[in-house]
Amino acid sequence: MKKRLTEGQFHEAAKGLKVGEQTLEIARGVLIDGKPQADFVALLGLSRGAVSQAVDRVWSAHQAKNLPAGYERVSAVLPEHQAFIVKKWAEDATRKREPTK
């Protein structure tokens, strides 16, 4: 899945983030304009990790602000069989939130 945001979504996600202008410039280019991260690596002389982190800061803020009511994002390290079950729960929750066709 390609990470993309509208202008409004980007502004809402960036609101209140304590990041520099360069981070916002990179994130805007990737998330709104659809430019490859590699373009910013070459243009700005940054590492791939630094560019990825800039995009991720805004994307993570967007995701955190757009959880459905009653939902919570979690991260956990689990044994393989428990991770399988949790992934199935996540798929079920996503399916339940999708509008029926």
N, C-alpha and C positions, 0 to 999 in steps of 0.2 A: 504494500500500500504506500503510495506516494503521499508524503505529508504536505498538505496544502491548506491555506487559510484565505478567507476573504479579507479585504482591507479592514472591515469592522471587527472581525474576529481577532485580527492581528493587534489592532489598537486596544481591544479589551484585554487580551492576554498580556500585552506589554505594560499596561497601566499598573504602576506601582512596583514594577521590577527594577531592581537596582543593578542596571547593566549600562555599559557605555554605548556611545553612538555607533561604534564599529560593530558591536554585537547586534544591535538593532538593524544596521545596514545589511549585515550578512543574513540574518534571519528573514528580513523582508525580501531580499533577493531570492532566497530559496523557497520560503513558504508562500509568498504571494506571487512573485514573478516566475517561479518554477525553474530558476537557474540551477545548474548542477553545483554542488558544493566544491567540486574540483576547480571551478572558475574562480572562486574566492581564495582557494589555496594558492593558485598561480598569481592572481591579481595582487593579493595582499602579502604574499610570502609567509603565510601562516601554515602550521601543521594541519593535517587532515583532522586530527583530534580537536584542535582549537576551533576549527570551523564547525565541526559536528557539535561541539559543546555549545557554541553560540546559538545554533539552530535549536538544539534540545532545550535550552533555557526557556525560550519563548514557547516552544511546542508543549513542554511540560506544564507551563503556566496555563496554557489554553486548556489542556486536558483537565487540570485540577479545577478550573473554574466552570467546567462543563459536564460535571457528573450529574446524572439524574437524581432527583430527590430520593433519599433513602439508600443511596449507593455510596460505597467507599472503595477507594483504590488501595490495594494491599500488595505488598511484596514479601515473599517468604522463601526460605530454603527448606524444602521438604524431601522426604524419601520419594523415590520415583513413583510408587503406587499412589501415594497421597497427592503428588503433583498432578498425576493423571486425572484424579477425581476433581481436583480444584479447577483444572482446565476445562473439564466437562461442565462444571457449574458455571464458569465464565461464559462458555458458549451458549448454555441455556439462558442465562441472564441477557445476553446480547440478542438472542432470538426473540425473547419475550418483549424487548424494548422496540424491536423493529415493527413498523406498521405492516399490517396484513394487506396483501395485494388482492 
